[in-house]
Amino acid sequence: MPELQNNVALLVHACDRYEFLYPGFDIFFSKNWDLNIPCNYYFATEVKDATVNGFQNIKSGKGEWADRLATLLKNIDEEYVLYFQEDMWLSKPVNPDFFKQLFSFAKQHDCKQIKLHSSDVYTTNQSEHFIEGLNIAVVDNQASDFLMSHQVTLWKKDFLLAQLHKKEHPWRNERKGTRRLKKLNPLIYHVDFFSENGSNEINQNKKKVKRGEYFAVSFNSTLNHNAIRFIDELKSGNAAEEKYAMELQNHYDHELTHDGKPRPKKTDLFKKFKTWFLKHKS
């Protein structure tokens, strides 16, 4: 077990502007995760301090998304990285036996990437391998979208590092990284362990399988509708959780960004052109 412990880093890649979400991640991760799962736990901020139960706070410094993640990866020793972000809040207990077997499988087969979230953007083919009733399917790279994705995934660290081109923001990294991976055509595995945002299984699994679940609560720096289930749960918690629920509710109701500012209003192309025309009209 110590060999597995030293081999996998569970890395939560957070940005400082989303500090408002840290307590929610902490609360629901603590409720649903088993810290006996053999990982080293890192909660990565930019320059701000963060206290999250069971995690070591490490820092990337400021910079573009890909550059910050590359800095973090270069400064941790583990061979594999189980990647999370701070807006991914667990909503069901996880099965620790699954992860122990997953880490052993990844090491044994020298896996480069094992996607752990169900999504209809992937097309997969069944393999002979199962963990806790879940098939370790093979991704059809050419028929799938977003081979480079930032959802919960087990990566070989050096392989993930190679997908991070300088100065790429997250959307460009997913878009251009997917094109690079389609050209490279590596062996990518997929397991239906996490139902992401309520998604159904996409592989041929055995019946009565115990799966985890998480919801992404953020969209364009504001809370989305997925946050409501967590707000409702927090309202029946202890005093600190009730207080946090009220703050979340206020942000949701008033469409505030995570740093407490009003959400920027979008201007459509016609209005932009009209504004430009009037400004430059002689």
C-alpha positions as CSV (number, residue, x, y, z in Angstrom):
1,M,0.0,0.0,0.0
2,P,2.8,2.6,0.7
3,E,4.0,2.0,-2.9
4,L,0.5,3.1,-4.2
5,Q,0.4,6.0,-1.7
6,N,3.6,7.4,-3.1
7,N,2.6,6.8,-6.7
8,V,-0.7,8.8,-7.0
9,A,-1.4,12.5,-6.3
10,L,-5.0,13.6,-5.9
11,L,-4.6,17.2,-7.2
12,V,-7.4,19.8,-6.9
13,H,-6.4,22.5,-9.4
14,A,-8.0,25.7,-8.1
15,C,-7.8,29.4,-9.0
16,D,-7.7,32.2,-6.4
17,R,-10.8,34.0,-7.8
18,Y,-12.9,30.9,-7.0
19,E,-11.9,31.0,-3.3
20,F,-15.6,31.3,-2.4
21,L,-16.0,27.6,-3.6
22,Y,-13.3,26.1,-1.5
23,P,-15.5,25.5,1.6
24,G,-18.1,23.7,-0.5
25,F,-15.5,21.5,-2.1
26,D,-14.1,20.7,1.4
27,I,-17.5,19.9,3.0
28,F,-18.7,17.6,0.3
29,F,-15.4,15.9,-0.4
30,S,-15.1,15.2,3.3
31,K,-18.6,13.8,3.4
32,N,-18.2,11.5,0.4
33,W,-14.5,10.6,0.0
34,D,-12.5,8.1,2.0
35,L,-9.1,9.6,3.0
36,N,-7.7,6.1,3.4
37,I,-7.7,5.8,-0.4
38,P,-3.9,5.6,-1.1
39,C,-3.2,9.1,-2.5
40,N,-1.2,12.1,-1.5
41,Y,-3.7,15.0,-1.4
42,Y,-2.9,18.4,-2.8
43,F,-5.1,21.5,-3.0
44,A,-3.4,23.8,-5.4
45,T,-4.0,27.6,-5.3
46,E,-2.2,30.4,-7.1
47,V,-0.9,32.6,-4.2
48,K,-3.7,32.5,-1.6
49,D,-3.6,30.1,1.4
50,A,-6.3,27.4,1.6
51,T,-7.1,25.0,4.4
52,V,-8.9,21.9,3.2
53,N,-9.4,18.8,5.3
54,G,-6.8,16.2,4.5
55,F,-5.0,18.2,1.9
56,Q,-1.6,19.9,1.6
57,N,-1.9,23.4,0.1
58,I,0.6,23.9,-2.7
59,K,0.9,27.0,-4.9
60,S,1.5,27.6,-8.6
61,G,2.0,31.3,-8.7
62,K,0.1,33.5,-11.1
63,G,-0.1,32.8,-14.9
64,E,-2.2,31.2,-17.6
65,W,-4.1,28.0,-16.8
66,A,-1.8,25.6,-18.6
67,D,1.4,27.2,-17.2
68,R,0.1,27.1,-13.7
69,L,-0.8,23.4,-14.0
70,A,2.6,22.6,-15.5
71,T,4.4,24.3,-12.6
72,L,2.4,22.2,-10.1
73,L,3.1,18.9,-11.9
74,K,6.8,19.6,-12.1
75,N,6.9,20.2,-8.4
76,I,5.2,17.0,-7.2
77,D,6.9,13.6,-7.2
78,E,4.1,11.2,-7.9
79,E,3.9,9.2,-11.1
80,Y,0.1,9.5,-11.5
81,V,-2.3,12.4,-11.0
82,L,-6.0,12.1,-10.1
83,Y,-7.2,15.4,-11.4
84,F,-10.1,17.5,-9.8
85,Q,-11.1,21.1,-9.9
86,E,-12.6,23.1,-7.0
87,D,-16.1,23.4,-8.5
88,M,-16.6,19.6,-8.7
89,W,-18.5,18.7,-5.6
90,L,-19.1,15.1,-4.7
91,S,-22.7,14.1,-4.1
92,K,-22.4,10.3,-3.4
93,P,-19.9,8.3,-1.3
94,V,-17.1,6.7,-3.3
95,N,-16.0,3.1,-3.2
96,P,-12.4,3.0,-1.9
97,D,-11.8,-0.6,-3.2
98,F,-12.4,0.8,-6.7
99,F,-9.5,3.3,-6.4
100,K,-7.1,0.8,-4.9
101,Q,-7.7,-1.5,-7.9
102,L,-7.7,1.3,-10.4
103,F,-4.2,2.6,-9.3
104,S,-2.8,-1.0,-9.5
105,F,-4.3,-1.4,-13.0
106,A,-2.9,1.9,-14.2
107,K,0.6,1.0,-12.9
108,Q,0.5,-2.6,-14.3
109,H,-0.7,-1.4,-17.8
110,D,1.3,1.8,-17.9
111,C,-1.9,3.7,-18.6
112,K,-1.6,7.3,-19.9
113,Q,-5.1,8.4,-19.2
114,I,-8.2,6.8,-17.6
115,K,-11.3,9.0,-17.8
116,L,-13.5,8.5,-14.8
117,H,-16.6,10.5,-15.7
118,S,-19.6,9.4,-17.7
119,S,-20.4,11.7,-20.7
120,D,-22.0,11.2,-24.1
121,V,-19.1,13.0,-25.7
122,Y,-17.2,9.7,-25.6
123,T,-17.6,6.6,-27.8
124,T,-16.0,3.5,-26.2
125,N,-15.4,-0.2,-27.0
126,Q,-15.7,-2.8,-24.3
127,S,-12.5,-4.5,-23.0
128,E,-12.0,-7.7,-21.0
129,H,-11.1,-5.7,-17.9
130,F,-13.5,-4.9,-15.0
131,I,-13.0,-3.2,-11.7
132,E,-15.9,-3.6,-9.1
133,G,-18.2,-4.4,-12.0
134,L,-17.3,-1.4,-14.1
135,N,-15.8,-2.1,-17.5
136,I,-12.4,-0.5,-18.3
137,A,-13.4,0.5,-21.8
138,V,-11.2,1.8,-24.6
139,V,-12.0,5.2,-26.0
140,D,-12.6,5.4,-29.8
141,N,-10.4,8.5,-30.2
142,Q,-11.6,9.5,-33.7
143,A,-15.3,9.1,-32.9
144,S,-15.1,10.9,-29.5
145,D,-15.1,14.6,-28.6
146,F,-12.8,16.3,-26.1
147,L,-10.1,13.8,-25.6
148,M,-8.4,16.6,-23.7
149,S,-10.8,17.3,-20.9
150,H,-10.5,18.7,-17.4
151,Q,-13.1,16.5,-15.7
152,V,-12.1,13.8,-13.2
153,T,-9.4,11.7,-14.8
154,L,-6.4,9.6,-13.7
155,W,-3.4,10.8,-15.8
156,K,0.2,9.6,-16.0
157,K,1.8,12.8,-14.9
158,D,4.4,13.1,-17.6
159,F,1.7,12.4,-20.3
160,L,-0.5,15.2,-18.9
161,L,2.4,17.5,-18.7
162,A,3.1,16.9,-22.4
163,Q,-0.5,18.1,-23.3
164,L,0.0,21.5,-21.7
165,H,1.3,24.0,-24.2
166,K,2.4,27.4,-22.9
167,K,-0.1,30.2,-22.4
168,E,-3.1,28.0,-23.2
169,H,-6.3,29.0,-21.3
170,P,-8.5,26.0,-20.3
171,W,-10.9,26.2,-23.3
172,R,-8.0,26.4,-25.8
173,N,-6.3,23.6,-24.1
174,E,-9.3,21.4,-24.4
175,R,-9.9,22.3,-28.0
176,K,-6.3,22.3,-29.3
177,G,-5.3,19.5,-27.0
178,T,-8.0,17.3,-28.4
179,R,-6.8,17.9,-31.9
180,R,-3.2,17.0,-30.8
181,L,-4.4,13.8,-29.1
182,K,-6.5,12.7,-32.1
183,K,-3.3,13.0,-34.2
184,L,-1.2,11.2,-31.6
185,N,-3.9,8.6,-31.1
186,P,-2.8,7.2,-27.7
187,L,-4.6,4.4,-25.9
188,I,-7.2,6.1,-23.6
189,Y,-9.3,4.2,-21.2
190,H,-12.7,5.1,-19.8
191,V,-14.6,3.9,-16.7
192,D,-18.1,4.9,-15.7
193,F,-17.2,5.5,-12.0
194,F,-18.5,9.0,-11.6
195,S,-21.9,10.1,-12.8
196,E,-21.0,13.7,-13.9
197,N,-23.9,16.0,-13.5
198,G,-26.3,13.1,-13.4
199,S,-25.0,11.4,-16.6
200,N,-25.9,7.8,-17.3
201,E,-23.4,5.0,-17.9
202,I,-22.0,4.7,-21.4
203,N,-20.2,1.4,-21.1
204,Q,-21.3,-2.2,-20.8
205,N,-21.0,-2.7,-17.1
206,K,-22.3,-5.4,-14.8
207,K,-25.5,-4.9,-12.9
208,K,-25.9,-3.3,-9.5
209,V,-22.6,-1.3,-9.7
210,K,-21.8,1.2,-7.0
211,R,-20.8,4.4,-8.6
212,G,-19.8,7.8,-7.4
213,E,-21.3,11.1,-8.5
214,Y,-20.3,14.8,-8.7
215,F,-21.8,18.0,-10.0
216,A,-19.9,20.9,-11.5
217,V,-21.5,23.9,-9.7
218,S,-19.8,26.8,-11.7
219,F,-20.3,28.2,-15.1
220,N,-18.7,31.4,-16.3
221,S,-17.6,32.3,-12.8
222,T,-21.1,32.1,-11.3
223,L,-23.0,29.3,-9.6
224,N,-25.2,27.3,-11.9
225,H,-28.4,25.3,-11.2
226,N,-26.4,22.3,-9.9
227,A,-25.5,24.3,-6.8
228,I,-29.1,24.2,-5.6
229,R,-28.9,20.6,-4.4
230,F,-25.9,21.4,-2.3
231,I,-27.4,24.6,-0.9
232,D,-30.5,22.7,0.2
233,E,-28.3,20.1,1.9
234,L,-26.2,22.7,3.7
235,K,-29.3,24.5,5.0
236,S,-29.9,21.5,7.2
237,G,-26.4,21.2,8.4
238,N,-24.5,22.8,11.4
239,A,-24.4,26.6,12.0
240,A,-21.4,27.2,9.8
241,E,-22.9,25.2,6.9
242,E,-26.2,27.1,7.2
243,K,-24.3,30.4,7.1
244,Y,-22.4,29.2,4.0
245,A,-25.7,28.1,2.4
246,M,-27.1,31.5,2.8
247,E,-24.0,33.1,1.2
248,L,-24.3,30.6,-1.7
249,Q,-28.0,31.3,-2.1
250,N,-27.3,35.0,-2.3
251,H,-24.7,34.6,-5.0
252,Y,-27.0,32.3,-6.9
253,D,-30.1,34.5,-6.6
254,H,-28.2,37.7,-7.6
255,E,-26.0,36.1,-10.2
256,L,-22.8,37.2,-8.5
257,T,-19.4,36.0,-9.6
258,H,-17.4,33.9,-7.2
259,D,-15.5,37.0,-6.1
260,G,-18.8,38.8,-5.2
261,K,-19.2,41.0,-8.3
262,P,-22.2,41.4,-10.6
263,R,-22.1,39.1,-13.6
264,P,-20.9,41.1,-16.6
265,K,-23.7,41.7,-19.1
266,K,-23.2,40.3,-22.5
267,T,-23.6,42.6,-25.5
268,D,-24.7,40.9,-28.7
269,L,-22.9,41.6,-32.0
270,F,-25.5,43.9,-33.4
271,K,-25.4,46.1,-30.3
272,K,-21.5,46.1,-30.4
273,F,-21.6,47.2,-34.1
274,K,-24.2,49.9,-33.4
275,T,-22.1,51.3,-30.5
276,W,-19.0,51.3,-32.7
277,F,-20.9,53.0,-35.6
278,L,-22.4,55.7,-33.4
279,K,-19.0,56.3,-31.8
280,H,-17.2,56.7,-35.1
281,K,-20.0,58.5,-36.9
282,S,-18.8,61.9,-38.1
